[in-house]
Amino acid sequence: MKAIKHYAIELGTLYIEHLIFAAASDVAYADNLITRRSTKGSIFQLFGNIIDWQSKKQAIVTTLTTKAKLLALSHISAWLL
């Protein structure tokens, strides 16, 4: 933990001026070889700056990449509502 105490978040200029809020998610399908659960990640940006992000294992085992991605999208869209 001592190695990361000097890290910081730098807020820069806005490259895409018309983009106010953005949200994205992705999945690493079945990346845990023991449990076969996928890792999902999401990121939220406001005026081009990251305001929140998360990465964690999905609660259920999915049988297709598409199902894993749809599950991640449904979780990120539920957060937005």
C-alpha positions as CSV (number, residue, x, y, z in Angstrom):
1,M,0.0,0.0,0.0
2,K,2.9,2.4,0.5
3,A,3.7,2.3,-3.2
4,I,0.3,3.9,-4.2
5,K,0.2,6.7,-1.6
6,H,1.6,9.2,-4.2
7,Y,-1.0,8.5,-6.9
8,A,-3.6,11.1,-7.7
9,I,-6.5,11.7,-10.1
10,E,-5.9,14.5,-12.5
11,L,-8.9,16.2,-14.1
12,G,-8.0,17.5,-17.5
13,T,-9.6,19.5,-20.2
14,L,-12.8,18.3,-22.0
15,Y,-12.0,16.8,-25.4
16,I,-15.6,16.1,-26.5
17,E,-17.4,19.3,-25.5
18,H,-20.9,18.1,-26.2
19,L,-20.6,14.9,-24.2
20,I,-21.9,15.7,-20.7
21,F,-22.4,12.2,-19.2
22,A,-21.2,8.8,-20.4
23,A,-21.5,5.3,-19.0
24,A,-19.9,2.1,-20.2
25,S,-19.5,-1.5,-19.2
26,D,-17.6,-4.6,-20.3
27,V,-17.2,-8.2,-19.2
28,A,-14.3,-10.6,-19.1
29,Y,-16.2,-13.8,-19.9
30,A,-15.6,-16.7,-17.5
31,D,-12.1,-15.5,-16.5
32,N,-12.1,-17.3,-13.2
33,L,-11.1,-20.8,-14.1
34,I,-12.3,-22.3,-10.8
35,T,-15.8,-20.8,-10.5
36,R,-16.3,-19.9,-14.2
37,R,-17.8,-16.6,-13.1
38,S,-17.2,-13.5,-15.3
39,T,-15.7,-10.2,-14.1
40,K,-17.8,-7.1,-15.0
41,G,-16.6,-3.6,-15.0
42,S,-18.3,-0.2,-15.5
43,I,-17.2,3.4,-15.7
44,F,-19.1,6.7,-15.4
45,Q,-17.9,10.0,-16.8
46,L,-19.1,13.5,-16.3
47,F,-17.8,16.3,-18.6
48,G,-15.0,13.9,-19.6
49,N,-13.8,13.1,-16.1
50,I,-14.2,9.8,-14.4
51,I,-16.6,10.1,-11.4
52,D,-17.2,6.5,-10.6
53,W,-16.0,3.0,-11.6
54,Q,-16.3,-0.5,-10.3
55,S,-15.1,-4.0,-11.1
56,K,-16.4,-7.2,-9.5
57,K,-17.4,-10.8,-10.2
58,Q,-20.8,-11.4,-11.5
59,A,-23.1,-13.1,-9.0
60,I,-24.2,-15.9,-11.4
61,V,-22.4,-18.2,-13.9
62,T,-23.5,-17.4,-17.5
63,T,-23.2,-19.9,-20.3
64,L,-22.7,-17.4,-23.2
65,T,-20.6,-14.2,-23.6
66,T,-23.7,-12.4,-24.8
67,K,-25.6,-13.2,-21.6
68,A,-22.7,-12.0,-19.4
69,K,-22.6,-8.7,-21.3
70,L,-26.4,-8.2,-21.1
71,L,-26.2,-8.9,-17.4
72,A,-23.5,-6.2,-17.0
73,L,-25.6,-3.8,-19.1
74,S,-28.7,-4.4,-17.0
75,H,-26.8,-3.6,-13.8
76,I,-25.3,-0.4,-15.2
77,S,-28.7,0.7,-16.5
78,A,-30.4,0.0,-13.2
79,W,-27.8,2.2,-11.5
80,L,-28.7,5.1,-13.9
81,L,-32.4,5.0,-13.2
